[in-house]
C-alpha cells in the first residue's frame, strides 16, 4: 500500500481545493459575462428575498452590511488577535 505523509496529503488536498475553487469561479464568471442561466436563478432568489422584507429585517441587514466596513473588520481582527494571543499563553 502507498504511504503518504500527513503533510503531503494535506498539501494535495489543499491543491485540489484551490483547483476546484478556481474552476468554479471561472465557470461562474463565464455564466455572468454571457448572462445565461445564472441571471434567472439570481432574479428568482432576489424576488424571494423581497417577499421577506420588513422594517426589522431591513435593520438587521444594515447591521450585517456595516460589519463589512473597514473599521468593523479592523475591530474584529484586533479582538480576534487578542483572543488568540491569550489562548496560546
PDB file of N, CA, C and O in Angstrom:
ATOM      1  N   UNK A   1       0.842  -1.186   0.000  1.00  0.00           N
ATOM      2  CA  UNK A   1       0.000   0.000   0.000  1.00  0.00           C
ATOM      3  C   UNK A   1       0.882   1.244   0.000  1.00  0.00           C
ATOM      4  O   UNK A   1       1.936   1.266   0.636  1.00  0.00           O
ATOM      5  N   UNK A   2       0.453   2.264  -0.707  1.00  0.00           N
ATOM      6  CA  UNK A   2       1.199   3.505  -0.828  1.00  0.00           C
ATOM      7  C   UNK A   2       1.059   4.318   0.445  1.00  0.00           C
ATOM      8  O   UNK A   2      -0.051   4.570   0.915  1.00  0.00           O
ATOM      9  N   UNK A   3       2.206   4.730   1.006  1.00  0.00           N
ATOM     10  CA  UNK A   3       2.175   5.530   2.222  1.00  0.00           C
ATOM     11  C   UNK A   3       2.479   6.980   1.874  1.00  0.00           C
ATOM     12  O   UNK A   3       3.495   7.288   1.249  1.00  0.00           O
ATOM     13  N   UNK A   4       1.593   7.850   2.284  1.00  0.00           N
ATOM     14  CA  UNK A   4       1.777   9.279   2.073  1.00  0.00           C
ATOM     15  C   UNK A   4       1.726   9.946   3.437  1.00  0.00           C
ATOM     16  O   UNK A   4       0.832   9.668   4.236  1.00  0.00           O
ATOM     17  N   UNK A   5       2.679  10.821   3.704  1.00  0.00           N
ATOM     18  CA  UNK A   5       2.711  11.533   4.972  1.00  0.00           C
ATOM     19  C   UNK A   5       1.536  12.489   5.106  1.00  0.00           C
ATOM     20  O   UNK A   5       0.929  12.892   4.114  1.00  0.00           O
ATOM     21  N   UNK A   6       1.225  12.847   6.352  1.00  0.00           N
ATOM     22  CA  UNK A   6       0.098  13.743   6.616  1.00  0.00           C
ATOM     23  C   UNK A   6       0.294  15.091   5.941  1.00  0.00           C
ATOM     24  O   UNK A   6      -0.647  15.646   5.374  1.00  0.00           O
ATOM     25  N   UNK A   7       1.507  15.621   5.999  1.00  0.00           N
ATOM     26  CA  UNK A   7       1.773  16.924   5.398  1.00  0.00           C
ATOM     27  C   UNK A   7       1.568  16.875   3.896  1.00  0.00           C
ATOM     28  O   UNK A   7       0.964  17.780   3.320  1.00  0.00           O
ATOM     29  N   UNK A   8       2.062  15.835   3.262  1.00  0.00           N
ATOM     30  CA  UNK A   8       1.918  15.708   1.819  1.00  0.00           C
ATOM     31  C   UNK A   8       0.446  15.542   1.450  1.00  0.00           C
ATOM     32  O   UNK A   8      -0.010  16.106   0.455  1.00  0.00           O
ATOM     33  N   UNK A   9      -0.292  14.779   2.236  1.00  0.00           N
ATOM     34  CA  UNK A   9      -1.714  14.584   1.990  1.00  0.00           C
ATOM     35  C   UNK A   9      -2.476  15.898   2.131  1.00  0.00           C
ATOM     36  O   UNK A   9      -3.363  16.193   1.329  1.00  0.00           O
ATOM     37  N   UNK A  10      -2.132  16.690   3.152  1.00  0.00           N
ATOM     38  CA  UNK A  10      -2.767  17.993   3.340  1.00  0.00           C
ATOM     39  C   UNK A  10      -2.468  18.914   2.164  1.00  0.00           C
ATOM     40  O   UNK A  10      -3.351  19.636   1.701  1.00  0.00           O
ATOM     41  N   UNK A  11      -1.236  18.893   1.681  1.00  0.00           N
ATOM     42  CA  UNK A  11      -0.855  19.735   0.549  1.00  0.00           C
ATOM     43  C   UNK A  11      -1.607  19.334  -0.717  1.00  0.00           C
ATOM     44  O   UNK A  11      -2.034  20.194  -1.488  1.00  0.00           O
ATOM     45  N   UNK A  12      -1.766  18.038  -0.929  1.00  0.00           N
ATOM     46  CA  UNK A  12      -2.500  17.550  -2.098  1.00  0.00           C
ATOM     47  C   UNK A  12      -3.965  17.973  -1.996  1.00  0.00           C
ATOM     48  O   UNK A  12      -4.554  18.424  -2.978  1.00  0.00           O
ATOM     49  N   UNK A  13      -4.545  17.829  -0.819  1.00  0.00           N
ATOM     50  CA  UNK A  13      -5.937  18.212  -0.604  1.00  0.00           C
ATOM     51  C   UNK A  13      -6.111  19.717  -0.807  1.00  0.00           C
ATOM     52  O   UNK A  13      -7.073  20.143  -1.446  1.00  0.00           O
ATOM     53  N   UNK A  14      -5.211  20.511  -0.282  1.00  0.00           N
ATOM     54  CA  UNK A  14      -5.263  21.960  -0.458  1.00  0.00           C
ATOM     55  C   UNK A  14      -5.166  22.324  -1.932  1.00  0.00           C
ATOM     56  O   UNK A  14      -5.905  23.186  -2.408  1.00  0.00           O
ATOM     57  N   UNK A  15      -4.270  21.683  -2.651  1.00  0.00           N
ATOM     58  CA  UNK A  15      -4.109  21.924  -4.083  1.00  0.00           C
ATOM     59  C   UNK A  15      -5.410  21.605  -4.834  1.00  0.00           C
ATOM     60  O   UNK A  15      -5.840  22.378  -5.690  1.00  0.00           O
ATOM     61  N   UNK A  16      -6.027  20.477  -4.512  1.00  0.00           N
ATOM     62  CA  UNK A  16      -7.282  20.098  -5.172  1.00  0.00           C
ATOM     63  C   UNK A  16      -8.408  21.081  -4.859  1.00  0.00           C
ATOM     64  O   UNK A  16      -9.228  21.382  -5.726  1.00  0.00           O
ATOM     65  N   UNK A  17      -8.450  21.581  -3.627  1.00  0.00           N
ATOM     66  CA  UNK A  17      -9.466  22.565  -3.246  1.00  0.00           C
ATOM     67  C   UNK A  17      -9.258  23.864  -4.017  1.00  0.00           C
ATOM     68  O   UNK A  17     -10.220  24.478  -4.478  1.00  0.00           O
ATOM     69  N   UNK A  18      -7.992  24.285  -4.156  1.00  0.00           N
ATOM     70  CA  UNK A  18      -7.690  25.509  -4.896  1.00  0.00           C
ATOM     71  C   UNK A  18      -8.085  25.351  -6.361  1.00  0.00           C
ATOM     72  O   UNK A  18      -8.680  26.257  -6.943  1.00  0.00           O
ATOM     73  N   UNK A  19      -7.762  24.213  -6.956  1.00  0.00           N
ATOM     74  CA  UNK A  19      -8.124  23.961  -8.355  1.00  0.00           C
ATOM     75  C   UNK A  19      -9.645  23.950  -8.527  1.00  0.00           C
ATOM     76  O   UNK A  19     -10.164  24.547  -9.471  1.00  0.00           O
ATOM     77  N   UNK A  20     -10.354  23.283  -7.632  1.00  0.00           N
ATOM     78  CA  UNK A  20     -11.815  23.214  -7.724  1.00  0.00           C
ATOM     79  C   UNK A  20     -12.440  24.595  -7.538  1.00  0.00           C
ATOM     80  O   UNK A  20     -13.383  24.948  -8.247  1.00  0.00           O
ATOM     81  N   UNK A  21     -11.927  25.371  -6.598  1.00  0.00           N
ATOM     82  CA  UNK A  21     -12.451  26.715  -6.367  1.00  0.00           C
ATOM     83  C   UNK A  21     -12.208  27.596  -7.577  1.00  0.00           C
ATOM     84  O   UNK A  21     -13.099  28.332  -8.002  1.00  0.00           O
ATOM     85  N   UNK A  22     -11.012  27.525  -8.131  1.00  0.00           N
ATOM     86  CA  UNK A  22     -10.697  28.319  -9.318  1.00  0.00           C
ATOM     87  C   UNK A  22     -11.578  27.945 -10.489  1.00  0.00           C
ATOM     88  O   UNK A  22     -12.041  28.811 -11.231  1.00  0.00           O
ATOM     89  N   UNK A  23     -11.807  26.668 -10.652  1.00  0.00           N
ATOM     90  CA  UNK A  23     -12.656  26.192 -11.738  1.00  0.00           C
ATOM     91  C   UNK A  23     -14.093  26.687 -11.560  1.00  0.00           C
ATOM     92  O   UNK A  23     -14.726  27.134 -12.516  1.00  0.00           O
ATOM     93  N   UNK A  24     -14.598  26.605 -10.334  1.00  0.00           N
ATOM     94  CA  UNK A  24     -15.957  27.078 -10.058  1.00  0.00           C
ATOM     95  C   UNK A  24     -16.059  28.582 -10.302  1.00  0.00           C
ATOM     96  O   UNK A  24     -17.051  29.057 -10.854  1.00  0.00           O
ATOM     97  N   UNK A  25     -15.032  29.331  -9.891  1.00  0.00           N
ATOM     98  CA  UNK A  25     -15.025  30.778 -10.099  1.00  0.00           C
ATOM     99  C   UNK A  25     -15.034  31.107 -11.588  1.00  0.00           C
ATOM    100  O   UNK A  25     -15.783  31.980 -12.028  1.00  0.00           O
ATOM    101  N   UNK A  26     -14.210  30.415 -12.358  1.00  0.00           N
ATOM    102  CA  UNK A  26     -14.156  30.673 -13.798  1.00  0.00           C
ATOM    103  C   UNK A  26     -15.480  30.346 -14.477  1.00  0.00           C
ATOM    104  O   UNK A  26     -15.926  31.084 -15.356  1.00  0.00           O
ATOM    105  N   UNK A  27     -16.107  29.250 -14.079  1.00  0.00           N
ATOM    106  CA  UNK A  27     -17.393  28.855 -14.658  1.00  0.00           C
ATOM    107  C   UNK A  27     -18.465  29.896 -14.325  1.00  0.00           C
ATOM    108  O   UNK A  27     -19.252  30.282 -15.189  1.00  0.00           O
ATOM    109  N   UNK A  28     -18.488  30.340 -13.081  1.00  0.00           N
ATOM    110  CA  UNK A  28     -19.455  31.345 -12.666  1.00  0.00           C
ATOM    111  C   UNK A  28     -19.212  32.662 -13.400  1.00  0.00           C
ATOM    112  O   UNK A  28     -20.163  33.317 -13.826  1.00  0.00           O
ATOM    113  N   UNK A  29     -17.951  33.052 -13.549  1.00  0.00           N
ATOM    114  CA  UNK A  29     -17.607  34.274 -14.283  1.00  0.00           C
ATOM    115  C   UNK A  29     -18.075  34.196 -15.726  1.00  0.00           C
ATOM    116  O   UNK A  29     -18.612  35.158 -16.275  1.00  0.00           O
ATOM    117  N   UNK A  30     -17.866  33.049 -16.322  1.00  0.00           N
ATOM    118  CA  UNK A  30     -18.285  32.851 -17.713  1.00  0.00           C
ATOM    119  C   UNK A  30     -19.796  32.999 -17.852  1.00  0.00           C
ATOM    120  O   UNK A  30     -20.274  33.637 -18.790  1.00  0.00           O
ATOM    121  N   UNK A  31     -20.543  32.417 -16.932  1.00  0.00           N
ATOM    122  CA  UNK A  31     -22.004  32.494 -16.993  1.00  0.00           C
ATOM    123  C   UNK A  31     -22.504  33.913 -16.763  1.00  0.00           C
ATOM    124  O   UNK A  31     -23.467  34.350 -17.392  1.00  0.00           O
ATOM    125  N   UNK A  32     -21.845  34.629 -15.858  1.00  0.00           N
ATOM    126  CA  UNK A  32     -22.259  36.005 -15.588  1.00  0.00           C
ATOM    127  C   UNK A  32     -21.980  36.880 -16.804  1.00  0.00           C
ATOM    128  O   UNK A  32     -22.822  37.684 -17.203  1.00  0.00           O
ATOM    129  N   UNK A  33     -20.803  36.722 -17.388  1.00  0.00           N
ATOM    130  CA  UNK A  33     -20.447  37.535 -18.552  1.00  0.00           C
ATOM    131  C   UNK A  33     -21.330  37.235 -19.759  1.00  0.00           C
ATOM    132  O   UNK A  33     -21.636  38.130 -20.547  1.00  0.00           O
ATOM    133  N   UNK A  34     -21.733  35.988 -19.901  1.00  0.00           N
ATOM    134  CA  UNK A  34     -22.592  35.636 -21.039  1.00  0.00           C
ATOM    135  C   UNK A  34     -24.072  35.810 -20.714  1.00  0.00           C
ATOM    136  O   UNK A  34     -24.925  35.640 -21.585  1.00  0.00           O
ATOM    137  N   UNK A  35     -24.378  36.147 -19.462  1.00  0.00           N
ATOM    138  CA  UNK A  35     -25.756  36.391 -18.998  1.00  0.00           C
ATOM    139  C   UNK A  35     -26.674  35.221 -19.318  1.00  0.00           C
ATOM    140  O   UNK A  35     -27.785  35.402 -19.816  1.00  0.00           O
ATOM    141  N   UNK A  36     -26.194  34.030 -19.026  1.00  0.00           N
ATOM    142  CA  UNK A  36     -27.004  32.846 -19.296  1.00  0.00           C
ATOM    143  C   UNK A  36     -27.888  32.512 -18.098  1.00  0.00           C
ATOM    144  O   UNK A  36     -28.561  33.390 -17.559  1.00  0.00           O
ATOM    145  N   UNK A  37     -27.889  31.284 -17.691  1.00  0.00           N
ATOM    146  CA  UNK A  37     -28.831  30.766 -16.708  1.00  0.00           C
ATOM    147  C   UNK A  37     -28.705  31.398 -15.331  1.00  0.00           C
ATOM    148  O   UNK A  37     -29.672  31.397 -14.569  1.00  0.00           O
ATOM    149  N   UNK A  38     -27.559  31.930 -14.997  1.00  0.00           N
ATOM    150  CA  UNK A  38     -27.372  32.478 -13.655  1.00  0.00           C
ATOM    151  C   UNK A  38     -28.288  33.674 -13.409  1.00  0.00           C
ATOM    152  O   UNK A  38     -28.689  33.920 -12.271  1.00  0.00           O
ATOM    153  N   UNK A  39     -28.619  34.412 -14.453  1.00  0.00           N
ATOM    154  CA  UNK A  39     -29.476  35.586 -14.307  1.00  0.00           C
ATOM    155  C   UNK A  39     -30.861  35.161 -13.841  1.00  0.00           C
ATOM    156  O   UNK A  39     -31.453  35.822 -12.988  1.00  0.00           O
ATOM    157  N   UNK A  40     -31.381  34.078 -14.382  1.00  0.00           N
ATOM    158  CA  UNK A  40     -32.692  33.587 -13.962  1.00  0.00           C
ATOM    159  C   UNK A  40     -32.697  33.146 -12.510  1.00  0.00           C
ATOM    160  O   UNK A  40     -33.630  33.444 -11.766  1.00  0.00           O
ATOM    161  N   UNK A  41     -31.672  32.449 -12.118  1.00  0.00           N
ATOM    162  CA  UNK A  41     -31.561  32.000 -10.726  1.00  0.00           C
ATOM    163  C   UNK A  41     -31.417  33.204  -9.811  1.00  0.00           C
ATOM    164  O   UNK A  41     -32.062  33.270  -8.765  1.00  0.00           O
ATOM    165  N   UNK A  42     -30.572  34.159 -10.198  1.00  0.00           N
ATOM    166  CA  UNK A  42     -30.345  35.356  -9.405  1.00  0.00           C
ATOM    167  C   UNK A  42     -31.642  36.139  -9.224  1.00  0.00           C
ATOM    168  O   UNK A  42     -31.933  36.611  -8.125  1.00  0.00           O
ATOM    169  N   UNK A  43     -32.409  36.276 -10.278  1.00  0.00           N
ATOM    170  CA  UNK A  43     -33.666  37.014 -10.207  1.00  0.00           C
ATOM    171  C   UNK A  43     -34.674  36.289  -9.320  1.00  0.00           C
ATOM    172  O   UNK A  43     -35.407  36.928  -8.565  1.00  0.00           O
ATOM    173  N   UNK A  44     -34.716  34.972  -9.404  1.00  0.00           N
ATOM    174  CA  UNK A  44     -35.641  34.198  -8.568  1.00  0.00           C
ATOM    175  C   UNK A  44     -35.292  34.347  -7.087  1.00  0.00           C
ATOM    176  O   UNK A  44     -36.182  34.508  -6.251  1.00  0.00           O
ATOM    177  N   UNK A  45     -34.017  34.294  -6.767  1.00  0.00           N
ATOM    178  CA  UNK A  45     -33.583  34.457  -5.375  1.00  0.00           C
ATOM    179  C   UNK A  45     -33.886  35.869  -4.890  1.00  0.00           C
ATOM    180  O   UNK A  45     -34.357  36.051  -3.767  1.00  0.00           O
ATOM    181  N   UNK A  46     -33.619  36.872  -5.726  1.00  0.00           N
ATOM    182  CA  UNK A  46     -33.896  38.263  -5.349  1.00  0.00           C
ATOM    183  C   UNK A  46     -35.387  38.464  -5.099  1.00  0.00           C
ATOM    184  O   UNK A  46     -35.765  39.123  -4.130  1.00  0.00           O
ATOM    185  N   UNK A  47     -36.226  37.915  -5.945  1.00  0.00           N
ATOM    186  CA  UNK A  47     -37.679  38.034  -5.751  1.00  0.00           C
ATOM    187  C   UNK A  47     -38.128  37.371  -4.459  1.00  0.00           C
ATOM    188  O   UNK A  47     -38.997  37.897  -3.763  1.00  0.00           O
ATOM    189  N   UNK A  48     -37.549  36.223  -4.131  1.00  0.00           N
ATOM    190  CA  UNK A  48     -37.902  35.533  -2.886  1.00  0.00           C
ATOM    191  C   UNK A  48     -37.478  36.364  -1.677  1.00  0.00           C
ATOM    192  O   UNK A  48     -38.214  36.467  -0.696  1.00  0.00           O
ATOM    193  N   UNK A  49     -36.287  36.956  -1.754  1.00  0.00           N
ATOM    194  CA  UNK A  49     -35.813  37.782  -0.642  1.00  0.00           C
ATOM    195  C   UNK A  49     -36.695  39.015  -0.473  1.00  0.00           C
ATOM    196  O   UNK A  49     -36.959  39.436   0.653  1.00  0.00           O
ATOM    197  N   UNK A  50     -37.151  39.596  -1.579  1.00  0.00           N
ATOM    198  CA  UNK A  50     -38.037  40.761  -1.494  1.00  0.00           C
ATOM    199  C   UNK A  50     -39.332  40.432  -0.760  1.00  0.00           C
ATOM    200  O   UNK A  50     -39.902  41.304  -0.104  1.00  0.00           O
ATOM    201  N   UNK A  51     -39.806  39.191  -0.857  1.00  0.00           N
ATOM    202  CA  UNK A  51     -41.041  38.823  -0.151  1.00  0.00           C
ATOM    203  C   UNK A  51     -40.835  38.769   1.363  1.00  0.00           C
ATOM    204  O   UNK A  51     -41.804  38.819   2.121  1.00  0.00           O
ATOM    205  N   UNK A  52     -39.584  38.669   1.808  1.00  0.00           N
ATOM    206  CA  UNK A  52     -39.292  38.585   3.233  1.00  0.00           C
ATOM    207  C   UNK A  52     -39.046  39.948   3.875  1.00  0.00           C
ATOM    208  O   UNK A  52     -38.782  40.027   5.075  1.00  0.00           O
ATOM    209  N   UNK A  53     -39.130  41.011   3.097  1.00  0.00           N
ATOM    210  CA  UNK A  53     -38.801  42.340   3.603  1.00  0.00           C
ATOM    211  C   UNK A  53     -39.717  42.764   4.740  1.00  0.00           C
ATOM    212  O   UNK A  53     -40.925  42.530   4.719  1.00  0.00           O
ATOM    213  N   UNK A  54     -39.098  43.398   5.738  1.00  0.00           N
ATOM    214  CA  UNK A  54     -39.833  44.012   6.844  1.00  0.00           C
ATOM    215  C   UNK A  54     -38.901  45.056   7.453  1.00  0.00           C
ATOM    216  O   UNK A  54     -37.688  44.981   7.260  1.00  0.00           O
ATOM    217  N   UNK A  55     -39.438  46.015   8.173  1.00  0.00           N
ATOM    218  CA  UNK A  55     -38.570  47.029   8.788  1.00  0.00           C
ATOM    219  C   UNK A  55     -37.513  46.413   9.721  1.00  0.00           C
ATOM    220  O   UNK A  55     -36.367  46.862   9.742  1.00  0.00           O
ATOM    221  N   UNK A  56     -37.896  45.401  10.481  1.00  0.00           N
ATOM    222  CA  UNK A  56     -36.948  44.755  11.386  1.00  0.00           C
ATOM    223  C   UNK A  56     -35.808  44.081  10.604  1.00  0.00           C
ATOM    224  O   UNK A  56     -34.636  44.272  10.927  1.00  0.00           O
ATOM    225  N   UNK A  57     -36.154  43.299   9.581  1.00  0.00           N
ATOM    226  CA  UNK A  57     -35.115  42.624   8.794  1.00  0.00           C
ATOM    227  C   UNK A  57     -34.256  43.614   8.028  1.00  0.00           C
ATOM    228  O   UNK A  57     -33.072  43.361   7.809  1.00  0.00           O
ATOM    229  N   UNK A  58     -34.833  44.744   7.616  1.00  0.00           N
ATOM    230  CA  UNK A  58     -34.021  45.784   6.979  1.00  0.00           C
ATOM    231  C   UNK A  58     -32.951  46.294   7.936  1.00  0.00           C
ATOM    232  O   UNK A  58     -31.801  46.490   7.541  1.00  0.00           O
ATOM    233  N   UNK A  59     -33.333  46.510   9.204  1.00  0.00           N
ATOM    234  CA  UNK A  59     -32.359  46.966  10.203  1.00  0.00           C
ATOM    235  C   UNK A  59     -31.295  45.912  10.461  1.00  0.00           C
ATOM    236  O   UNK A  59     -30.115  46.237  10.597  1.00  0.00           O
ATOM    237  N   UNK A  60     -31.708  44.645  10.528  1.00  0.00           N
ATOM    238  CA  UNK A  60     -30.747  43.553  10.733  1.00  0.00           C
ATOM    239  C   UNK A  60     -29.750  43.506   9.582  1.00  0.00           C
ATOM    240  O   UNK A  60     -28.549  43.354   9.802  1.00  0.00           O
ATOM    241  N   UNK A  61     -30.244  43.635   8.367  1.00  0.00           N
ATOM    242  CA  UNK A  61     -29.357  43.577   7.208  1.00  0.00           C
ATOM    243  C   UNK A  61     -28.422  44.785   7.150  1.00  0.00           C
ATOM    244  O   UNK A  61     -27.291  44.660   6.679  1.00  0.00           O
ATOM    245  N   UNK A  62     -28.867  45.945   7.616  1.00  0.00           N
ATOM    246  CA  UNK A  62     -27.989  47.118   7.678  1.00  0.00           C
ATOM    247  C   UNK A  62     -26.837  46.868   8.649  1.00  0.00           C
ATOM    248  O   UNK A  62     -25.697  47.239   8.370  1.00  0.00           O
ATOM    249  N   UNK A  63     -27.134  46.237   9.792  1.00  0.00           N
ATOM    250  CA  UNK A  63     -26.079  45.914  10.758  1.00  0.00           C
ATOM    251  C   UNK A  63     -25.100  44.912  10.150  1.00  0.00           C
ATOM    252  O   UNK A  63     -23.887  45.074  10.281  1.00  0.00           O
ATOM    253  N   UNK A  64     -25.618  43.882   9.489  1.00  0.00           N
ATOM    254  CA  UNK A  64     -24.751  42.882   8.859  1.00  0.00           C
ATOM    255  C   UNK A  64     -23.886  43.536   7.790  1.00  0.00           C
ATOM    256  O   UNK A  64     -22.701  43.224   7.671  1.00  0.00           O
ATOM    257  N   UNK A  65     -24.473  44.441   7.014  1.00  0.00           N
ATOM    258  CA  UNK A  65     -23.719  45.147   5.978  1.00  0.00           C
ATOM    259  C   UNK A  65     -22.622  46.006   6.591  1.00  0.00           C
ATOM    260  O   UNK A  65     -21.512  46.069   6.061  1.00  0.00           O
ATOM    261  N   UNK A  66     -22.923  46.661   7.693  1.00  0.00           N
ATOM    262  CA  UNK A  66     -21.918  47.524   8.328  1.00  0.00           C
ATOM    263  C   UNK A  66     -20.753  46.716   8.895  1.00  0.00           C
ATOM    264  O   UNK A  66     -19.669  47.263   9.095  1.00  0.00           O
ATOM    265  N   UNK A  67     -20.957  45.436   9.155  1.00  0.00           N
ATOM    266  CA  UNK A  67     -19.857  44.591   9.645  1.00  0.00           C
ATOM    267  C   UNK A  67     -18.772  44.406   8.588  1.00  0.00           C
ATOM    268  O   UNK A  67     -17.666  43.969   8.906  1.00  0.00           O
ATOM    269  N   UNK A  68     -19.075  44.730   7.349  1.00  0.00           N
ATOM    270  CA  UNK A  68     -18.090  44.618   6.287  1.00  0.00           C
ATOM    271  C   UNK A  68     -17.289  45.896   6.079  1.00  0.00           C
ATOM    272  O   UNK A  68     -16.420  45.946   5.208  1.00  0.00           O
ATOM    273  N   UNK A  69     -17.571  46.933   6.872  1.00  0.00           N
ATOM    274  CA  UNK A  69     -16.819  48.180   6.724  1.00  0.00           C
ATOM    275  C   UNK A  69     -15.388  47.993   7.226  1.00  0.00           C
ATOM    276  O   UNK A  69     -15.086  47.052   7.960  1.00  0.00           O
ATOM    277  N   UNK A  70     -14.529  48.902   6.817  1.00  0.00           N
ATOM    278  CA  UNK A  70     -13.111  48.809   7.186  1.00  0.00           C
ATOM    279  C   UNK A  70     -12.943  48.823   8.698  1.00  0.00           C
ATOM    280  O   UNK A  70     -12.195  48.015   9.248  1.00  0.00           O
ATOM    281  N   UNK A  71     -13.627  49.728   9.364  1.00  0.00           N
ATOM    282  CA  UNK A  71     -13.451  49.856  10.816  1.00  0.00           C
ATOM    283  C   UNK A  71     -13.997  48.649  11.574  1.00  0.00           C
ATOM    284  O   UNK A  71     -13.414  48.228  12.572  1.00  0.00           O
ATOM    285  N   UNK A  72     -15.102  48.098  11.110  1.00  0.00           N
ATOM    286  CA  UNK A  72     -15.663  46.913  11.768  1.00  0.00           C
ATOM    287  C   UNK A  72     -14.735  45.714  11.595  1.00  0.00           C
ATOM    288  O   UNK A  72     -14.483  44.986  12.555  1.00  0.00           O
ATOM    289  N   UNK A  73     -14.227  45.505  10.391  1.00  0.00           N
ATOM    290  CA  UNK A  73     -13.319  44.383  10.147  1.00  0.00           C
ATOM    291  C   UNK A  73     -12.043  44.563  10.954  1.00  0.00           C
ATOM    292  O   UNK A  73     -11.536  43.603  11.534  1.00  0.00           O
ATOM    293  N   UNK A  74     -11.519  45.783  10.998  1.00  0.00           N
ATOM    294  CA  UNK A  74     -10.310  46.048  11.775  1.00  0.00           C
ATOM    295  C   UNK A  74     -10.546  45.765  13.256  1.00  0.00           C
ATOM    296  O   UNK A  74      -9.699  45.166  13.919  1.00  0.00           O
ATOM    297  N   UNK A  75     -11.687  46.190  13.771  1.00  0.00           N
ATOM    298  CA  UNK A  75     -12.011  45.928  15.174  1.00  0.00           C
ATOM    299  C   UNK A  75     -12.131  44.446  15.480  1.00  0.00           C
ATOM    300  O   UNK A  75     -11.635  43.969  16.501  1.00  0.00           O
ATOM    301  N   UNK A  76     -12.794  43.719  14.585  1.00  0.00           N
ATOM    302  CA  UNK A  76     -12.942  42.275  14.763  1.00  0.00           C
ATOM    303  C   UNK A  76     -11.583  41.590  14.734  1.00  0.00           C
ATOM    304  O   UNK A  76     -11.329  40.679  15.522  1.00  0.00           O
ATOM    305  N   UNK A  77     -10.709  42.023  13.828  1.00  0.00           N
ATOM    306  CA  UNK A  77      -9.365  41.437  13.742  1.00  0.00           C
ATOM    307  C   UNK A  77      -8.550  41.698  15.000  1.00  0.00           C
ATOM    308  O   UNK A  77      -7.833  40.813  15.466  1.00  0.00           O
ATOM    309  N   UNK A  78      -8.650  42.901  15.555  1.00  0.00           N
ATOM    310  CA  UNK A  78      -7.909  43.224  16.782  1.00  0.00           C
ATOM    311  C   UNK A  78      -8.407  42.360  17.934  1.00  0.00           C
ATOM    312  O   UNK A  78      -7.608  41.795  18.681  1.00  0.00           O
ATOM    313  N   UNK A  79      -9.713  42.257  18.075  1.00  0.00           N
ATOM    314  CA  UNK A  79     -10.274  41.416  19.144  1.00  0.00           C
ATOM    315  C   UNK A  79      -9.846  39.964  18.962  1.00  0.00           C
ATOM    316  O   UNK A  79      -9.453  39.308  19.926  1.00  0.00           O
ATOM    317  N   UNK A  80      -9.920  39.459  17.738  1.00  0.00           N
ATOM    318  CA  UNK A  80      -9.513  38.083  17.460  1.00  0.00           C
ATOM    319  C   UNK A  80      -8.032  37.863  17.764  1.00  0.00           C
ATOM    320  O   UNK A  80      -7.650  36.818  18.293  1.00  0.00           O
ATOM    321  N   UNK A  81      -7.206  38.844  17.431  1.00  0.00           N
ATOM    322  CA  UNK A  81      -5.771  38.725  17.702  1.00  0.00           C
ATOM    323  C   UNK A  81      -5.521  38.617  19.200  1.00  0.00           C
ATOM    324  O   UNK A  81      -4.711  37.798  19.633  1.00  0.00           O
ATOM    325  N   UNK A  82      -6.214  39.440  20.002  1.00  0.00           N
ATOM    326  CA  UNK A  82      -6.054  39.358  21.456  1.00  0.00           C
ATOM    327  C   UNK A  82      -6.531  38.015  21.991  1.00  0.00           C
ATOM    328  O   UNK A  82      -5.866  37.405  22.829  1.00  0.00           O
ATOM    329  N   UNK A  83      -7.673  37.558  21.512  1.00  0.00           N
ATOM    330  CA  UNK A  83      -8.208  36.271  21.970  1.00  0.00           C
ATOM    331  C   UNK A  83      -7.232  35.144  21.646  1.00  0.00           C
ATOM    332  O   UNK A  83      -6.930  34.311  22.501  1.00  0.00           O
ATOM    333  N   UNK A  84      -6.741  35.121  20.411  1.00  0.00           N
ATOM    334  CA  UNK A  84      -5.789  34.067  20.026  1.00  0.00           C
ATOM    335  C   UNK A  84      -4.484  34.174  20.799  1.00  0.00           C
ATOM    336  O   UNK A  84      -3.884  33.157  21.148  1.00  0.00           O
ATOM    337  N   UNK A  85      -4.040  35.393  21.070  1.00  0.00           N
ATOM    338  CA  UNK A  85      -2.803  35.586  21.829  1.00  0.00           C
ATOM    339  C   UNK A  85      -2.942  35.019  23.239  1.00  0.00           C
ATOM    340  O   UNK A  85      -2.056  34.319  23.729  1.00  0.00           O
ATOM    341  N   UNK A  86      -4.072  35.333  23.887  1.00  0.00           N
ATOM    342  CA  UNK A  86      -4.257  34.878  25.271  1.00  0.00           C
ATOM    343  C   UNK A  86      -4.607  33.395  25.343  1.00  0.00           C
ATOM    344  O   UNK A  86      -4.328  32.752  26.355  1.00  0.00           O
ATOM    345  N   UNK A  87      -5.205  32.843  24.303  1.00  0.00           N
ATOM    346  CA  UNK A  87      -5.472  31.400  24.282  1.00  0.00           C
ATOM    347  C   UNK A  87      -4.187  30.606  24.134  1.00  0.00           C
ATOM    348  O   UNK A  87      -4.061  29.501  24.661  1.00  0.00           O
ATOM    349  N   UNK A  88      -3.232  31.182  23.409  1.00  0.00           N
ATOM    350  CA  UNK A  88      -1.962  30.488  23.188  1.00  0.00           C
ATOM    351  C   UNK A  88      -1.106  30.473  24.436  1.00  0.00           C
ATOM    352  O   UNK A  88      -0.331  29.541  24.653  1.00  0.00           O
ATOM    353  N   UNK A  89      -1.242  31.512  25.266  1.00  0.00           N
ATOM    354  CA  UNK A  89      -0.465  31.593  26.507  1.00  0.00           C
ATOM    355  C   UNK A  89      -0.806  30.471  27.372  1.00  0.00           C
ATOM    356  O   UNK A  89      -0.262  30.350  28.470  1.00  0.00           O
TER     357      UNK A  89
END
